[in-house]
Amino acid sequence: MKKIKAVILAAGKGTRMKSDLHKVLHKVYDRAIIDYVCDACEDADASEIYIITGYKAEQVEEHVKARRPNIKFCLQKEQLGTGHAVMQAEKYIDDDDLVVVINGDQPLISSQTIKSLVAFCDQGNYGGAVLSGIVDEPGSLGRVIRDNNGNLSRIVEKKDCDEFEEKVKEVNIGVYCFNGKLLKSSFSKLDDNNAQGEYYITDIPSHIKQAGYNFGVYTMPDMSEFQGVNSREELSIATETLLNKTRKMHMENGVTLIDPNNTYISLDAKIGKDTIIYPGTNIQGETIIGGNCIIGPNSNIIASNIGNNVTIEMSKVVESTIDDNCIIGPFAHLRPNTNISSKCKVGSYVETKNVNVGEGTKIPHFIYVGDADIGKNVEIACGTITANMNINWEKNRTTIKDNAFIGANSTLLAPVTVEEDAIIAAGSVINQDVPKKALAIARERQVIKHDYKTKK
C-alpha cells in the first residue's frame, strides 16, 4: 500500500450555522466535528493530515493543535471553490501518494469507509475514486453520472444539472481518493466556467479520465455515515445518529439502558456488561466504566475511570478515578484528580478536588475535601472542610491517616496532618498536626451569661 495523506477541507464560512464559532468546531455531543474527521483519517492509516483553512482559520488551528500538534494547515486566502482549496496542499503531495480528500463537516464518516475507498482505488489501479451514495431525495447534492457500462462519466454539481441529471439518485458524498501525481497534474486544467464561478474538485475526475486513466466509484455501504453539517438542525440530526449507534453498541455488549433516548454516551466510552444506566445520564470523553455498576439517574461522568460494582447516583464525576465497590452520591461532585479507592462512600453534597482517598473511607455528606491525602477507614463527619488556600492564594495539602475520625463541622487548615487513629472533636478548627491516637479539641469554651436579654 502506498503512503496515504489526507486533505480535510475546512475553509468555508458555514453561514447557515449563524454562529461566531467556525462550523467544524461545533460539537456532535462531546467532540467537535473536525475531531471526528481527524480521528477517522488517523484510524484509516493516514500518515499525514493537512487541513485547508480560510474563514476563522485561527479558531480552527488553535483547537486542532491542542490535541494534534503534528497536523499541518494550508490557508486558502480566497474561497474560490473546493478544487482551489485542494490546490493549497499541492506542495505536500508526492507523486506516489494516495491522497484522501474529505470535507471537514462530515463527522460520521468512519475510518473503515475511508479504508475501503482507499483499498478500492489502489487495488483497482484507478487514477482516483469517489465515494457515492444512493438517496431518495438528492436535493442540492452533486450527481454521480455513469456511462452505459456503469463506469463514472462525470460528477455534476446541482446548479449545473440538466433535467435528466437532476433525476439521478446516486450522489457525491464528498470523499475522494486520488493518485498524487494525477491529482497535481489536474490542478492546471481546472477552470471556473460553471454556475458558481468556482474551481470544482468534481471536475478533477474528468481530467484524470481524459489523461487515459480510469476513475472509480465506490458506493457507501452505510448511508447513515453521510451526514454533513451545515445548520443547527443538521447538527442535531448528526448528534442523534451518533448517539443511537453508540447506544445500540453498548446494549449489544450487555449494558442496560433504562431509557436509551434519554441516555447520552460518548463514542469513546467503554462500559462493562451488566451495568445499568438510568435516564438523564451523560457519559463523555474517554470514560471507562466497569461491570455491574449502577449509573444515574441524572449523572455526568466525564473522562473518568470507574471500577466494578460502583453506584453513582445523581452526581458529577470529572477526570477522576473510582475503584470497585464504591457508592457515590446523590448530589456529589468529584472534580478533577479525585482518586477514590475501593469500598468508599462519598455521599450527599460532597465536593472533592485533587484528593486521594484510601480504601473503606466514608465521606458521607455536606463536606468539602480539596488537595488532600486521606488514608484507609477514615470517617469524616458532616460539615467538615479542608481549608486548602492560605492568604497568599497558595494551595496546601491536608493529610489524614488511617482510621482517623473527623468530627462534624471541623475545619482543617492546611498544611496539616492528622495521624493514625486520631480523633478531631466536632466543631474544631485544626491548624496544628494531631499525633497518633490523640484527641484534638480546638474550639472556644462555651460561655453562658444568665438573664442577658432581661438586663438589656
C-alpha positions in Angstrom: 0.0 0.0 0.0 1.3 3.5 -0.9 1.6 6.3 1.7 -1.8 7.8 2.5 -2.2 11.5 3.0 -5.4 13.2 4.0 -6.6 16.7 3.0 -9.5 18.0 5.1 -11.5 20.9 3.6 -12.4 23.4 6.4 -12.2 26.8 4.8 -15.8 27.7 4.2 -17.9 30.2 6.2 -20.8 27.9 7.2 -23.2 30.9 7.2 -26.2 28.7 7.9 -24.9 27.9 11.4 -25.4 31.6 12.3 -22.5 31.4 14.8 -19.3 33.2 15.8 -17.8 29.8 16.0 -16.4 28.1 12.9 -18.8 25.4 11.7 -16.3 22.5 12.1 -15.8 23.4 15.8 -19.4 22.9 16.8 -19.8 19.7 18.8 -21.5 16.5 17.9 -22.3 15.5 21.5 -18.9 15.8 23.2 -16.4 16.4 20.4 -16.0 19.0 17.7 -17.0 18.0 14.2 -13.4 18.3 13.0 -12.2 16.0 15.7 -14.3 13.1 14.3 -13.0 13.7 10.8 -9.4 13.8 12.0 -9.9 10.6 14.1 -11.4 8.8 11.0 -8.4 9.8 8.9 -5.9 8.8 11.5 -7.6 5.5 12.1 -7.6 4.9 8.3 -3.8 5.0 8.4 -3.2 8.5 7.0 0.4 9.2 7.7 0.0 13.0 7.3 -3.1 15.2 7.6 -3.5 18.7 6.1 -6.4 20.9 7.0 -7.3 23.6 4.5 -8.4 26.7 6.5 -9.8 30.1 5.5 -12.7 31.7 7.4 -11.8 31.9 11.1 -8.5 30.0 10.4 -7.1 30.9 13.8 -10.0 29.3 15.6 -9.6 26.0 13.7 -5.9 25.9 14.1 -6.0 26.6 17.9 -8.5 23.9 18.5 -6.8 21.2 16.4 -3.2 22.0 17.6 -4.3 21.5 21.2 -4.9 17.8 20.5 -2.9 17.1 17.4 0.3 19.3 17.1 1.6 17.3 14.1 -1.3 18.3 11.8 -0.3 20.9 9.2 -2.5 23.7 7.9 -2.8 25.3 4.5 -4.5 28.7 4.3 -6.9 29.4 1.4 -6.9 33.2 1.4 -9.7 33.4 -1.1 -12.6 30.9 -1.1 -12.6 30.1 -4.8 -14.1 26.6 -4.6 -13.2 23.1 -3.5 -10.7 22.4 -6.3 -8.9 25.6 -5.4 -8.9 24.5 -1.7 -7.1 21.2 -2.5 -4.5 23.1 -4.5 -3.3 24.8 -1.3 -1.8 21.5 -0.2 0.0 20.8 -3.6 3.5 21.2 -2.2 2.9 18.5 0.3 1.7 15.9 -2.2 4.2 13.4 -3.7 3.7 11.6 -7.0 3.3 8.2 -5.4 0.9 9.2 -2.6 -2.7 8.2 -2.3 -4.5 11.4 -1.3 -7.8 11.3 0.5 -9.8 14.5 0.3 -12.7 14.9 2.7 -15.0 17.6 3.8 -14.4 18.8 7.4 -18.1 18.9 8.2 -18.7 15.1 7.9 -18.4 13.8 11.5 -20.0 10.4 10.9 -17.7 9.1 8.2 -15.9 6.0 9.6 -12.3 5.0 9.3 -13.5 1.7 7.8 -15.3 3.5 4.9 -12.2 5.6 4.2 -10.0 2.5 4.3 -12.4 0.7 1.9 -12.3 3.6 -0.5 -8.5 3.7 -0.5 -8.2 0.0 -1.0 -10.8 0.1 -3.8 -8.8 2.8 -5.5 -5.4 1.2 -5.0 -6.3 -2.4 -5.9 -8.4 -1.4 -8.9 -5.4 0.6 -10.3 -7.7 3.7 -10.6 -6.3 7.2 -11.1 -8.8 8.1 -8.4 -12.1 7.1 -6.8 -15.1 8.9 -5.4 -17.4 7.8 -2.6 -21.0 7.8 -3.7 -24.4 7.0 -2.1 -27.9 6.3 -3.2 -30.6 8.6 -1.7 -34.3 9.1 -2.3 -34.1 12.9 -2.4 -30.8 14.1 -3.9 -31.7 17.8 -3.2 -28.7 20.1 -3.6 -26.2 17.3 -3.7 -23.9 16.7 -6.7 -24.9 13.8 -9.0 -22.7 10.9 -10.0 -23.3 10.2 -13.7 -22.3 6.8 -15.0 -21.8 5.7 -18.6 -23.6 2.8 -20.3 -21.0 0.4 -18.9 -21.6 1.6 -15.3 -18.4 3.5 -15.1 -18.1 7.1 -14.0 -18.9 9.5 -16.7 -18.8 12.8 -14.6 -19.8 14.4 -11.4 -22.2 17.3 -11.8 -23.0 19.9 -9.2 -26.7 20.5 -8.6 -26.6 24.0 -10.1 -25.1 22.7 -13.3 -27.5 19.7 -13.7 -29.7 19.3 -16.7 -33.2 17.8 -16.5 -32.0 14.2 -16.8 -29.1 14.7 -14.3 -31.4 16.2 -11.7 -33.4 12.9 -11.5 -30.2 10.8 -10.8 -30.3 9.5 -7.2 -26.7 8.5 -6.9 -24.9 11.4 -5.2 -21.4 12.6 -4.5 -20.6 12.0 -0.8 -17.7 14.5 -0.9 -14.9 12.0 -0.1 -12.2 11.2 -2.8 -9.0 9.2 -3.2 -6.5 10.4 -5.8 -3.2 9.3 -7.2 -0.9 12.1 -6.1 0.7 12.7 -9.5 -2.6 12.7 -11.4 -4.2 15.0 -8.8 -1.4 17.6 -9.1 -1.4 17.4 -12.9 -5.1 18.2 -13.0 -4.8 21.4 -11.0 -3.6 23.4 -14.0 -6.6 22.2 -16.0 -9.3 23.4 -13.6 -11.4 26.5 -14.6 -14.3 28.4 -13.1 -16.6 28.1 -16.1 -19.6 27.0 -14.2 -22.8 28.3 -12.5 -20.9 29.3 -9.3 -17.8 30.7 -10.9 -15.6 28.4 -8.8 -12.9 25.8 -9.3 -14.6 22.5 -8.5 -12.9 19.4 -7.2 -15.7 17.5 -9.0 -14.0 18.4 -12.3 -10.8 16.6 -11.4 -12.2 13.1 -12.2 -12.9 14.2 -15.8 -9.4 15.5 -16.2 -7.9 12.2 -14.9 -10.1 10.3 -17.3 -9.1 12.5 -20.2 -5.5 11.6 -19.3 -6.3 8.0 -20.1 -6.9 6.6 -16.6 -10.0 5.0 -15.1 -11.8 6.7 -12.3 -13.7 4.5 -9.8 -16.9 4.9 -7.9 -17.2 3.2 -4.5 -20.7 3.2 -3.2 -21.0 3.7 0.5 -22.4 0.7 2.3 -23.9 2.5 5.3 -25.7 5.8 4.3 -26.1 6.8 7.9 -22.5 7.9 7.8 -23.4 10.5 5.2 -24.5 13.5 7.2 -22.8 16.7 6.5 -23.4 19.5 9.0 -24.4 22.9 7.5 -27.1 24.0 10.0 -28.1 23.6 13.6 -30.8 21.2 12.5 -28.3 19.0 10.7 -26.0 19.2 13.7 -28.8 17.8 15.9 -29.5 15.1 13.3 -25.9 14.0 13.2 -25.7 14.0 17.0 -28.8 11.8 17.3 -27.5 9.4 14.7 -24.1 9.1 16.5 -25.8 8.6 19.9 -28.2 6.0 18.6 -25.3 4.0 17.1 -23.4 4.2 20.4 -26.4 3.2 22.5 -27.1 0.2 20.3 -23.5 -0.9 20.5 -23.4 -0.8 24.3 -26.8 -2.6 24.6 -25.5 -5.3 22.3 -22.4 -5.6 24.6 -24.6 -6.3 27.6 -25.3 -2.8 29.1 -28.8 -2.0 30.2 -30.1 1.5 29.3 -33.4 2.1 31.1 -34.4 4.8 28.7 -32.0 4.8 25.7 -33.4 8.0 24.2 -32.6 9.9 27.4 -29.1 8.5 27.9 -26.1 10.1 26.3 -22.8 8.2 25.8 -19.6 9.3 24.0 -18.2 7.3 21.1 -15.0 7.0 23.2 -16.6 5.5 26.3 -16.2 1.8 27.3 -18.8 0.2 29.6 -18.7 -3.3 31.1 -21.5 -5.8 30.9 -24.4 -5.9 33.4 -24.0 -2.2 34.1 -27.3 -0.4 34.4 -27.6 3.3 33.2 -30.6 5.3 34.3 -32.2 8.2 32.3 -30.6 11.6 32.2 -27.1 10.3 32.4 -24.3 11.8 30.3 -21.1 9.8 29.8 -18.5 11.9 28.0 -14.9 11.6 26.8 -12.7 8.6 27.2 -14.6 7.2 30.2 -14.2 3.6 31.3 -17.0 2.1 33.4 -16.7 -1.5 34.8 -19.3 -4.2 35.1 -22.3 -4.5 37.4 -22.4 -0.7 38.0 -25.4 1.5 38.6 -25.1 4.9 37.0 -27.7 7.6 37.3 -30.2 8.9 37.1 -29.1 12.4 36.1 -25.3 11.8 36.5 -22.5 13.3 34.5 -19.3 11.2 34.1 -16.6 12.9 32.1 -13.2 11.4 31.1 -13.1 9.2 34.3 -12.3 5.6 35.2 -15.0 3.8 37.2 -14.4 0.3 38.6 -16.8 -2.7 39.1 -19.9 -2.7 41.3 -19.9 1.1 41.7 -23.1 3.1 42.3 -23.2 6.7 41.2 -26.5 8.4 41.8 -27.3 11.9 40.6 -23.7 13.1 40.8 -20.9 14.6 38.6 -17.5 13.0 38.2 -14.9 14.7 36.2 -11.4 13.4 35.2 -11.3 11.2 38.3 -10.9 7.5 39.3 -13.3 5.4 41.4 -12.3 1.9 42.3 -14.5 -1.1 42.9 -17.5 -1.3 45.3 -17.9 2.4 45.9 -21.1 4.4 46.5 -21.2 7.9 45.2 -24.0 10.4 45.7 -26.6 11.5 45.5 -25.5 15.0 44.5 -21.8 14.5 44.9 -19.3 16.4 42.8 -15.9 14.8 42.2 -13.7 17.4 40.5 -10.6 16.6 38.5 -7.9 14.4 40.0 -10.1 12.8 42.6 -8.9 9.2 43.3 -11.3 7.1 45.3 -10.1 3.6 46.5 -12.4 0.6 46.8 -15.3 0.3 49.3 -15.6 4.0 49.9 -18.7 6.1 50.4 -18.9 9.7 49.1 -22.3 10.9 50.0 -24.8 13.8 49.5 -23.5 17.2 48.7 -19.8 16.2 49.0 -17.3 18.0 46.8 -13.8 16.8 46.2 -10.8 18.0 44.2 -7.3 16.8 43.8 -7.6 14.2 46.6 -6.5 10.6 47.2 -8.9 8.6 49.4 -7.9 5.2 50.9 -9.9 2.0 51.0 -13.0 1.9 53.1 -13.2 5.6 53.9 -16.5 7.4 54.4 -17.2 11.0 53.4 -20.9 11.0 53.9 -22.5 14.4 53.4 -22.1 18.2 53.2 -18.3 18.1 53.1 -15.6 19.8 51.0 -12.2 18.0 50.6 -9.7 19.6 48.4 -5.9 19.0 48.0 -5.8 16.1 50.5 -4.4 12.7 51.1 -6.8 10.5 53.1 -5.9 7.1 54.4 -7.9 3.9 54.9 -11.1 3.5 57.0 -11.2 7.2 57.8 -14.6 8.7 58.7 -15.3 12.4 58.1 -18.4 13.7 59.6 -21.0 16.2 58.2 -19.9 19.8 57.6 -16.1 19.3 57.5 -13.9 21.2 55.2 -10.2 21.2 54.3 -9.2 24.9 54.1 -6.6 24.4 51.4 -5.7 28.0 50.4 -3.7 30.5 52.5 -3.8 34.3 52.5 -1.2 34.3 49.7 -3.5 32.3 47.4 -1.3 29.3 47.7 -2.8 25.8 47.8 -1.6 23.5 50.6 -2.4 19.8 51.3 -4.1 18.1 54.2 -3.1 14.6 55.3 -5.5 12.4 57.2 -4.0 9.0 58.0 -5.6 5.6 58.5 -8.5 5.1 60.9 -8.8 8.8 61.9 -12.2 10.3 62.8 -13.0 13.9 61.9 -15.9 15.3 63.9 -18.8 17.3 62.5 -18.2 20.9 61.4 -14.5 20.7 61.7 -12.1 22.8 59.7 -8.6 21.6 58.8 -6.3 24.5 58.0 -3.7 23.2 55.6 -0.9 22.3 55.7 -1.8 20.0 58.5 -1.5 16.2 59.2 -3.9 14.1 61.3 -2.0 10.9 62.3 -3.4 7.3 62.5 -6.3 6.7 64.9 -6.5 10.4 65.9 -9.9 12.0 66.7 -10.9 15.5 65.9 -13.7 16.8 68.2 -16.8 18.2 66.5 -16.6 22.0 65.7 -12.8 22.1 65.9 -10.5 24.4 63.8 -7.3 22.4 63.4 -4.1 24.3 62.5 -1.5 22.0 64.1 -0.6 18.4 63.4 -2.5 15.9 65.5 -0.5 13.0 66.9 -1.4 9.3 66.6 -4.4 8.2 68.8 -4.8 11.7 70.2 -8.0 13.7 70.7 -7.8 17.2 69.3 -10.3 19.8 70.6 -9.9 23.3 69.1 -12.9 25.5 70.0 -13.8 28.3 72.4 -15.2 27.3 75.8 -18.9 27.8 75.9 -19.9 30.9 77.9 -23.4 31.4 79.3 -24.5 34.8 80.5 -27.6 34.4 82.6 -30.5 36.8 82.2 -28.7 38.6 79.4 -31.8 39.5 77.5 -33.6 40.7 80.6 -30.8 43.1 81.6 -31.0 44.8 78.2 
